[in-house]
Amino acid sequence: MERTMCCVVGGGPAGMVLALLLARAGVAVTVLEKHGDFLRDFRGDTVHPSTLALLDDLGLAERFAQLPQRQVKTVQLPIGPDRSLVTVGNIGALPGKYNYIAMVPQWDLLNLLVDEAGREPSFSVRMNTEATGFLQERGRVTGVRYRTSDGRTGTLRAGLTVACDGRGSLARSLPELGLRSFPCPMDAWWFRLPRRDNDPHGLVGGVGDRFLSAMIDRGDYWQCAALIPKGTDAARRAAGLERFNAEFTAAVPWLADRVHAIGSWEDVKLLDVRLDRLRHWHRPGLLCIGDAAHAMSPVFGIGINLAVEDAVAAARYLVGPLRRGAVGLRHVRAVQCRRWPTAVATQALQRTAHARVIAPLLAGRSPVGNPRRAQRLTELLTTSRWLNRVPAYFLAYGAVRERPPTASLR
């Protein structure tokens, strides 16, 4: 019978960070990843200052710096009657060594984490291996059943199983975990456009008639998102690419000469936006973290940051019990108690943004109403140094920064 102390289901950022921290602390950990590699486009590529500091603590800062990346230090949004760009978050003004968000292809980050974890004898990763069900005995999850890409099946017993497999997590099918969903007014289209040296820098927003967009500076191209009303993907595609180009050009006129780079709808990928969370992230022998526990909206772009912080907190709480081979319900419950307030507060802010900003704009209404109020908001954001830093700090670090277990440091 195959056995491990901790089975991590899903090889995303949360799963690989958790596996690395546990393996360094001497815990036998096996990661199951259903794909054969990490090469998937339009995944979250943001590495926030809290994660950069974590990599530094782990002795990986130098290796990470060698990865291809782009630094994002400002967030600019079109505010006011003339929709001029206003810096609403200046991460570069924050104190500390890592006052930027690093835009790094997620597959490069994951390959770095796997390579580093592979130096530990207690770590193993199985690619092309999908968890298909849970093993259960006397009300406790004792491991998983799996299937490989070539059709082979088997079972892996574990003292603890951690679900890090995102919003499509196998654990979400367990009714006792209680999935709760919240309405979202939008979906998102992802695509790329060329970038020029005289373009703005950082993260830049655009607002048109019932149309919102966000562009992330990736150096030689813009990673673009267009927000559309929920469930309208098929109808809008049927209306034709020319209409989309016209809407996007109206929202971001300085990119009008580059929309021809979108050759067909194949270049535009749909993200079905969800916002939900489990009432219970655990049961005996099982813990859910990251999107498996709380799927976040792309608003504020902090889903990966939260998932990594979940992993760091989980490692800190679980290293001791896993070493002793005695992980109880109170240990996994402690992880949720630690991370629950941050997840709930962040989702509350996202729901507020959905209701008061995104939904009105997609319906053709102004979220601030009175033009004088918009002008006053613009003045506050441009003149108040501290008000400008609040959203920057939230984007950089989230509500709470987690510290890794001492046994995992180098």
MARDO-431679 format. One record per residue (C-alpha): residue number from 1; residue in one letter; x, y, z. Coordinates in Angstrom, 3 decimals, padded with zeros to 6 digits. Example, Ala and Ser with C-alpha at 12.3 -4.5 7.8 and 13.67 -1.06 7.14 Angstrom:
2
<node 1 A <012.300 -004.500 007.800>>
<node 2 S <013.670 -001.060 007.140>>
***
This chain:
410
<node 1 M <000.000 000.000 000.000>>
<node 2 E <001.392 003.401 -001.031>>
<node 3 R <001.736 005.786 001.890>>
<node 4 T <002.872 009.309 002.686>>
<node 5 M <002.474 011.558 005.672>>
<node 6 C <000.901 014.428 003.713>>
<node 7 C <-000.770 014.193 000.306>>
<node 8 V <-001.094 017.551 -001.456>>
<node 9 V <-003.718 017.487 -004.217>>
<node 10 G <-002.888 020.106 -006.846>>
<node 11 G <000.473 021.546 -007.892>>
<node 12 G <-000.401 025.239 -008.023>>
<node 13 P <001.311 027.990 -005.988>>
<node 14 A <-000.402 027.042 -002.713>>
<node 15 G <000.282 023.327 -003.113>>
<node 16 M <003.920 023.731 -004.085>>
<node 17 V <004.682 026.292 -001.374>>
<node 18 L <003.109 024.032 001.240>>
<node 19 A <004.968 020.979 -000.057>>
<node 20 L <008.303 022.808 -000.033>>
<node 21 L <007.835 024.065 003.521>>
<node 22 L <006.805 020.646 004.804>>
<node 23 A <009.577 018.776 002.981>>
<node 24 R <012.211 021.132 004.334>>
<node 25 A <010.901 020.418 007.823>>
<node 26 G <011.362 016.676 007.253>>
<node 27 V <007.726 015.765 006.605>>
<node 28 A <007.129 013.128 003.921>>
<node 29 V <004.929 014.890 001.354>>
<node 30 T <003.622 013.784 -002.055>>
<node 31 V <002.080 016.189 -004.567>>
<node 32 L <-000.431 014.902 -007.131>>
<node 33 E <-000.714 017.107 -010.231>>
<node 34 K <-003.107 016.017 -012.960>>
<node 35 H <-001.255 017.819 -015.785>>
<node 36 G <002.054 016.816 -017.303>>
<node 37 D <003.557 020.308 -016.958>>
<node 38 F <002.657 023.788 -015.731>>
<node 39 L <002.439 025.463 -019.157>>
<node 40 R <-001.020 027.021 -019.095>>
<node 41 D <-001.624 030.574 -020.267>>
<node 42 F <-003.608 033.316 -018.525>>
<node 43 R <-003.042 031.951 -015.065>>
<node 44 G <-002.306 034.341 -012.225>>
<node 45 D <001.289 035.501 -012.663>>
<node 46 T <001.426 037.964 -009.776>>
<node 47 V <004.054 037.431 -007.086>>
<node 48 H <003.311 039.891 -004.294>>
<node 49 P <005.806 041.455 -001.846>>
<node 50 S <004.736 039.048 000.914>>
<node 51 T <005.615 036.105 -001.352>>
<node 52 L <008.850 037.772 -002.449>>
<node 53 A <009.808 038.129 001.217>>
<node 54 L <008.931 034.466 001.774>>
<node 55 L <011.208 033.395 -001.081>>
<node 56 D <013.948 035.519 000.472>>
<node 57 D <013.417 033.818 003.844>>
<node 58 L <013.730 030.449 002.093>>
<node 59 G <017.017 031.433 000.444>>
<node 60 L <015.471 031.540 -003.041>>
<node 61 A <015.614 035.263 -003.765>>
<node 62 E <018.678 035.004 -006.017>>
<node 63 R <017.237 032.141 -008.078>>
<node 64 F <013.885 033.901 -008.366>>
<node 65 A <015.562 037.104 -009.559>>
<node 66 Q <016.951 035.178 -012.537>>
<node 67 L <013.453 034.363 -013.817>>
<node 68 P <012.013 036.595 -016.587>>
<node 69 Q <009.839 039.163 -014.852>>
<node 70 R <008.376 042.647 -014.894>>
<node 71 Q <007.964 044.869 -011.845>>
<node 72 V <004.590 046.550 -011.282>>
<node 73 K <004.686 049.451 -008.819>>
<node 74 T <001.599 051.543 -009.577>>
<node 75 V <-002.121 051.129 -010.143>>
<node 76 Q <-003.674 053.770 -012.390>>
<node 77 L <-007.389 054.198 -013.018>>
<node 78 P <-009.318 056.657 -015.220>>
<node 79 I <-011.128 058.920 -012.739>>
<node 80 G <-012.969 062.169 -013.295>>
<node 81 P <-014.906 063.715 -016.185>>
<node 82 D <-011.990 063.521 -018.617>>
<node 83 R <-011.065 059.960 -017.500>>
<node 84 S <-007.456 060.917 -017.041>>
<node 85 L <-005.265 058.279 -015.390>>
<node 86 V <-004.865 058.758 -011.642>>
<node 87 T <-002.463 056.713 -009.481>>
<node 88 V <-004.687 055.134 -006.814>>
<node 89 G <-002.034 052.786 -005.429>>
<node 90 N <001.704 053.362 -005.319>>
<node 91 I <003.388 050.159 -004.183>>
<node 92 G <006.767 051.686 -004.956>>
<node 93 A <006.249 054.192 -002.131>>
<node 94 L <005.940 051.460 000.494>>
<node 95 P <008.922 050.870 002.782>>
<node 96 G <010.891 047.667 002.565>>
<node 97 K <013.039 045.744 000.147>>
<node 98 Y <010.172 044.387 -001.964>>
<node 99 N <008.013 047.354 -002.900>>
<node 100 Y <006.692 045.945 -006.162>>
<node 101 I <004.642 043.091 -007.589>>
<node 102 A <006.703 040.774 -009.782>>
<node 103 M <004.922 039.572 -012.898>>
<node 104 V <006.445 036.136 -013.513>>
<node 105 P <005.057 033.332 -015.703>>
<node 106 Q <003.475 030.994 -013.197>>
<node 107 W <005.092 027.935 -014.750>>
<node 108 D <008.541 029.424 -014.074>>
<node 109 L <007.690 029.983 -010.404>>
<node 110 L <006.246 026.482 -010.029>>
<node 111 N <009.243 024.871 -011.721>>
<node 112 L <011.524 026.744 -009.315>>
<node 113 L <009.550 025.501 -006.291>>
<node 114 V <009.477 021.915 -007.575>>
<node 115 D <013.204 021.946 -008.270>>
<node 116 E <013.979 023.291 -004.805>>
<node 117 A <011.621 020.849 -003.076>>
<node 118 G <013.175 018.009 -005.084>>
<node 119 R <016.389 018.513 -003.128>>
<node 120 E <014.620 017.209 -000.024>>
<node 121 P <014.494 013.406 000.334>>
<node 122 S <011.014 013.563 001.870>>
<node 123 F <009.451 015.229 -001.208>>
<node 124 S <007.927 013.634 -004.280>>
<node 125 V <005.695 014.914 -007.054>>
<node 126 R <003.608 012.825 -009.429>>
<node 127 M <002.698 014.584 -012.656>>
<node 128 N <-000.120 013.313 -014.887>>
<node 129 T <-001.799 011.968 -011.750>>
<node 130 E <-005.334 013.059 -010.882>>
<node 131 A <-007.028 012.452 -007.539>>
<node 132 T <-010.428 010.877 -008.288>>
<node 133 G <-011.819 010.208 -004.812>>
<node 134 F <-011.106 010.123 -001.110>>
<node 135 L <-010.325 007.106 001.016>>
<node 136 Q <-012.408 007.200 004.189>>
<node 137 E <-012.402 005.100 007.313>>
<node 138 R <-014.610 005.690 010.366>>
<node 139 G <-015.430 009.221 009.283>>
<node 140 R <-011.829 010.204 008.568>>
<node 141 V <-010.173 010.909 005.223>>
<node 142 T <-007.183 008.578 005.026>>
<node 143 G <-005.873 009.370 001.544>>
<node 144 V <-006.974 009.431 -002.093>>
<node 145 R <-007.695 007.254 -005.067>>
<node 146 Y <-005.895 008.392 -008.201>>
<node 147 R <-005.723 007.817 -011.951>>
<node 148 T <-002.737 008.515 -014.186>>
<node 149 S <-002.895 009.835 -017.748>>
<node 150 D <-002.170 006.357 -019.113>>
<node 151 G <-005.172 004.899 -017.271>>
<node 152 R <-003.412 003.316 -014.323>>
<node 153 T <-005.279 003.587 -011.014>>
<node 154 G <-004.183 003.258 -007.416>>
<node 155 T <-004.555 004.502 -003.855>>
<node 156 L <-002.295 006.682 -001.741>>
<node 157 R <-002.813 006.647 002.023>>
<node 158 A <-001.890 009.765 003.969>>
<node 159 G <-001.953 011.038 007.525>>
<node 160 L <-003.329 014.299 006.110>>
<node 161 T <-004.713 015.213 002.697>>
<node 162 V <-004.589 018.893 001.711>>
<node 163 A <-006.807 020.031 -001.175>>
<node 164 C <-004.982 022.720 -003.184>>
<node 165 D <-006.735 021.956 -006.487>>
<node 166 G <-008.592 025.230 -006.942>>
<node 167 R <-012.247 026.077 -007.328>>
<node 168 G <-012.863 022.776 -009.132>>
<node 169 S <-011.528 020.902 -006.120>>
<node 170 L <-012.548 017.318 -005.526>>
<node 171 A <-013.206 018.282 -001.885>>
<node 172 R <-015.986 020.654 -002.896>>
<node 173 S <-018.185 017.671 -003.720>>
<node 174 L <-018.334 016.819 -000.005>>
<node 175 P <-021.667 018.243 001.205>>
<node 176 E <-020.527 018.495 004.811>>
<node 177 L <-018.052 021.235 003.870>>
<node 178 G <-020.956 023.526 002.901>>
<node 179 L <-020.119 025.506 -000.230>>
<node 180 R <-021.602 029.032 -000.181>>
<node 181 S <-021.665 031.097 -003.386>>
<node 182 F <-022.111 034.843 -003.885>>
<node 183 P <-023.460 036.531 -007.043>>
<node 184 C <-020.943 038.048 -009.464>>
<node 185 P <-021.995 040.709 -011.998>>
<node 186 M <-019.267 039.922 -014.514>>
<node 187 D <-017.099 037.473 -016.380>>
<node 188 A <-013.684 038.316 -017.840>>
<node 189 W <-012.045 038.007 -021.231>>
<node 190 W <-008.250 037.612 -021.280>>
<node 191 F <-006.063 038.509 -024.263>>
<node 192 R <-002.757 040.115 -025.210>>
<node 193 L <-001.823 043.302 -027.035>>
<node 194 P <001.622 044.664 -027.975>>
<node 195 R <003.185 047.223 -025.629>>
<node 196 R <005.392 050.182 -026.546>>
<node 197 D <008.034 051.998 -024.548>>
<node 198 N <006.036 055.237 -024.294>>
<node 199 D <002.948 053.477 -022.897>>
<node 200 P <001.943 053.893 -019.245>>
<node 201 H <003.531 051.570 -016.681>>
<node 202 G <002.130 049.260 -014.043>>
<node 203 L <-001.490 048.181 -013.864>>
<node 204 V <-003.767 050.466 -015.872>>
<node 205 G <-007.565 050.530 -015.982>>
<node 206 G <-009.961 051.614 -018.695>>
<node 207 V <-013.659 052.557 -018.618>>
<node 208 G <-016.049 052.766 -021.555>>
<node 209 D <-019.796 052.590 -022.114>>
<node 210 R <-020.870 049.439 -020.209>>
<node 211 F <-017.304 048.201 -020.574>>
<node 212 L <-014.370 047.843 -018.182>>
<node 213 S <-010.813 046.785 -018.839>>
<node 214 A <-007.538 046.288 -016.990>>
<node 215 M <-004.077 046.056 -018.526>>
<node 216 I <-001.028 044.600 -016.794>>
<node 217 D <002.398 045.737 -017.958>>
<node 218 R <004.356 042.618 -018.979>>
<node 219 G <007.212 044.437 -020.694>>
<node 220 D <006.776 043.772 -024.398>>
<node 221 Y <003.029 043.146 -024.197>>
<node 222 W <-000.085 044.031 -022.209>>
<node 223 Q <-001.944 041.242 -020.456>>
<node 224 C <-005.472 042.563 -020.852>>
<node 225 A <-008.745 041.776 -019.144>>
<node 226 A <-012.140 042.974 -020.339>>
<node 227 L <-015.062 042.679 -017.932>>
<node 228 I <-018.413 041.793 -019.465>>
<node 229 P <-021.835 041.259 -017.834>>
<node 230 K <-022.191 037.773 -016.370>>
<node 231 G <-023.353 035.132 -018.843>>
<node 232 T <-023.060 037.298 -021.990>>
<node 233 D <-019.990 035.624 -023.508>>
<node 234 A <-021.828 033.738 -026.274>>
<node 235 A <-024.013 036.683 -027.300>>
<node 236 R <-021.096 039.079 -027.426>>
<node 237 R <-018.980 036.729 -029.477>>
<node 238 A <-021.898 036.327 -031.885>>
<node 239 A <-022.008 040.122 -032.266>>
<node 240 G <-018.578 039.980 -033.852>>
<node 241 L <-014.998 040.897 -033.137>>
<node 242 E <-015.346 044.350 -034.681>>
<node 243 R <-017.865 045.389 -032.040>>
<node 244 F <-015.542 044.206 -029.288>>
<node 245 N <-012.635 046.121 -030.816>>
<node 246 A <-014.765 049.278 -030.927>>
<node 247 E <-015.810 048.897 -027.272>>
<node 248 F <-012.267 048.283 -026.152>>
<node 249 T <-010.942 051.220 -028.182>>
<node 250 A <-013.534 053.526 -026.587>>
<node 251 A <-012.408 052.415 -023.119>>
<node 252 V <-008.667 052.541 -023.851>>
<node 253 P <-008.165 054.930 -026.784>>
<node 254 W <-004.361 054.909 -026.492>>
<node 255 L <-004.399 051.224 -027.546>>
<node 256 A <-006.627 051.796 -030.575>>
<node 257 D <-003.834 051.199 -033.089>>
<node 258 R <-003.119 047.711 -031.708>>
<node 259 V <-006.469 045.962 -031.435>>
<node 260 H <-005.811 044.360 -034.830>>
<node 261 A <-003.429 042.021 -032.967>>
<node 262 I <-006.537 040.101 -031.864>>
<node 263 G <-006.874 037.969 -034.984>>
<node 264 S <-009.879 035.873 -033.947>>
<node 265 W <-011.955 034.870 -030.955>>
<node 266 E <-009.431 032.087 -030.369>>
<node 267 D <-007.150 034.814 -028.988>>
<node 268 V <-009.731 035.768 -026.334>>
<node 269 K <-010.095 033.392 -023.375>>
<node 270 L <-013.089 033.392 -021.031>>
<node 271 L <-012.764 033.371 -017.241>>
<node 272 D <-015.988 032.373 -015.517>>
<node 273 V <-015.749 034.646 -012.467>>
<node 274 R <-016.831 033.058 -009.200>>
<node 275 L <-016.889 034.185 -005.606>>
<node 276 D <-017.537 031.517 -002.997>>
<node 277 R <-016.143 029.804 000.080>>
<node 278 L <-016.574 026.677 002.125>>
<node 279 R <-018.202 027.015 005.543>>
<node 280 H <-015.869 024.284 006.767>>
<node 281 W <-012.386 023.991 005.256>>
<node 282 H <-011.739 020.715 006.985>>
<node 283 R <-012.880 017.423 008.279>>
<node 284 P <-010.817 014.728 010.039>>
<node 285 G <-007.810 013.990 007.828>>
<node 286 L <-008.617 016.712 005.256>>
<node 287 L <-007.822 020.421 004.876>>
<node 288 C <-008.724 022.805 002.025>>
<node 289 I <-006.712 025.961 001.332>>
<node 290 G <-006.486 028.559 -001.428>>
<node 291 D <-009.199 028.590 -004.080>>
<node 292 A <-010.328 025.147 -002.932>>
<node 293 A <-011.481 026.833 000.292>>
<node 294 H <-012.380 030.283 -001.051>>
<node 295 A <-012.587 031.142 -004.753>>
<node 296 M <-011.814 034.833 -005.158>>
<node 297 S <-012.914 037.372 -007.735>>
<node 298 P <-010.125 038.859 -009.897>>
<node 299 V <-010.924 042.229 -008.274>>
<node 300 F <-007.733 043.492 -006.541>>
<node 301 G <-005.772 040.569 -008.089>>
<node 302 I <-004.839 039.008 -004.737>>
<node 303 G <-006.151 035.443 -005.058>>
<node 304 I <-002.667 033.919 -005.424>>
<node 305 N <-001.328 035.997 -002.551>>
<node 306 L <-004.088 034.697 -000.261>>
<node 307 A <-003.517 031.108 -001.377>>
<node 308 V <000.214 031.302 -000.661>>
<node 309 E <-000.443 032.860 002.752>>
<node 310 D <-002.866 029.995 003.470>>
<node 311 A <-000.079 027.545 002.649>>
<node 312 V <002.433 029.293 004.898>>
<node 313 A <-000.011 029.363 007.817>>
<node 314 A <-000.920 025.709 007.260>>
<node 315 A <002.740 024.689 007.307>>
<node 316 R <003.347 026.571 010.527>>
<node 317 Y <000.399 024.947 012.294>>
<node 318 L <000.895 021.445 010.913>>
<node 319 V <004.647 020.765 010.869>>
<node 320 G <004.692 019.623 014.496>>
<node 321 P <001.640 017.330 014.343>>
<node 322 L <002.788 015.852 011.010>>
<node 323 R <006.232 015.112 012.402>>
<node 324 R <004.597 013.296 015.308>>
<node 325 G <002.209 011.478 012.963>>
<node 326 A <-000.770 012.706 014.948>>
<node 327 V <-002.785 015.308 013.024>>
<node 328 G <-006.106 015.814 014.766>>
<node 329 L <-009.215 017.783 013.942>>
<node 330 R <-008.099 020.629 016.195>>
<node 331 H <-004.953 021.120 014.119>>
<node 332 V <-006.718 021.576 010.778>>
<node 333 R <-009.436 023.618 012.477>>
<node 334 A <-006.736 025.977 013.759>>
<node 335 V <-005.670 026.735 010.175>>
<node 336 Q <-009.184 027.809 009.220>>
<node 337 C <-009.536 029.880 012.392>>
<node 338 R <-006.331 031.677 011.467>>
<node 339 R <-007.153 032.338 007.821>>
<node 340 W <-010.959 032.665 007.914>>
<node 341 P <-011.129 036.372 008.921>>
<node 342 T <-008.803 037.423 006.104>>
<node 343 A <-010.730 035.436 003.479>>
<node 344 V <-014.110 036.735 004.676>>
<node 345 A <-012.952 040.366 004.886>>
<node 346 T <-011.360 040.226 001.421>>
<node 347 Q <-014.470 038.722 -000.134>>
<node 348 A <-016.600 041.374 001.586>>
<node 349 L <-014.489 044.080 -000.067>>
<node 350 Q <-014.791 042.317 -003.419>>
<node 351 R <-018.563 042.035 -003.058>>
<node 352 T <-018.726 045.754 -002.276>>
<node 353 A <-016.675 046.537 -005.376>>
<node 354 H <-018.967 044.301 -007.426>>
<node 355 A <-022.125 045.998 -006.185>>
<node 356 R <-021.011 049.624 -006.032>>
<node 357 V <-018.489 049.946 -008.848>>
<node 358 I <-018.506 047.138 -011.396>>
<node 359 A <-022.259 046.448 -011.635>>
<node 360 P <-023.178 050.155 -012.096>>
<node 361 L <-020.475 050.676 -014.722>>
<node 362 L <-021.508 047.582 -016.682>>
<node 363 A <-025.096 048.884 -016.546>>
<node 364 G <-024.043 052.286 -017.898>>
<node 365 R <-024.329 054.163 -014.581>>
<node 366 S <-021.721 056.184 -012.728>>
<node 367 P <-020.649 054.569 -009.444>>
<node 368 V <-020.087 057.987 -007.808>>
<node 369 G <-023.129 059.813 -009.168>>
<node 370 N <-022.392 063.481 -008.583>>
<node 371 P <-019.542 064.751 -010.815>>
<node 372 R <-018.334 066.935 -007.951>>
<node 373 R <-017.898 063.821 -005.834>>
<node 374 A <-015.762 062.272 -008.568>>
<node 375 Q <-013.650 065.426 -008.707>>
<node 376 R <-013.206 065.416 -004.937>>
<node 377 L <-012.188 061.737 -005.008>>
<node 378 T <-009.600 062.511 -007.670>>
<node 379 E <-008.147 065.330 -005.573>>
<node 380 L <-007.935 063.140 -002.471>>
<node 381 L <-006.178 060.319 -004.299>>
<node 382 T <-003.656 062.619 -005.929>>
<node 383 T <-002.873 064.793 -002.907>>
<node 384 S <-003.084 062.409 000.067>>
<node 385 R <000.088 060.364 000.377>>
<node 386 W <-001.401 058.095 003.064>>
<node 387 L <-004.685 057.476 001.247>>
<node 388 N <-002.655 056.449 -001.772>>
<node 389 R <-000.685 053.929 000.281>>
<node 390 V <-003.649 052.095 001.825>>
<node 391 P <-004.739 050.244 -001.351>>
<node 392 A <-001.052 049.737 -002.221>>
<node 393 Y <-000.368 048.006 001.094>>
<node 394 F <-003.485 045.855 000.735>>
<node 395 L <-002.422 044.768 -002.756>>
<node 396 A <001.114 044.070 -001.569>>
<node 397 Y <000.548 042.199 001.667>>
<node 398 G <-003.161 041.523 002.137>>
<node 399 A <-004.648 041.831 005.619>>
<node 400 V <-002.193 039.543 007.464>>
<node 401 R <001.319 038.416 006.618>>
<node 402 E <002.110 034.828 007.612>>
<node 403 R <005.522 033.623 008.775>>
<node 404 P <006.915 030.226 007.742>>
<node 405 P <007.919 027.597 010.300>>
<node 406 T <011.487 027.987 011.517>>
<node 407 A <012.305 024.414 010.481>>
<node 408 S <011.680 025.343 006.825>>
<node 409 L <014.086 028.274 006.674>>
<node 410 R <017.557 028.274 005.186>>
***
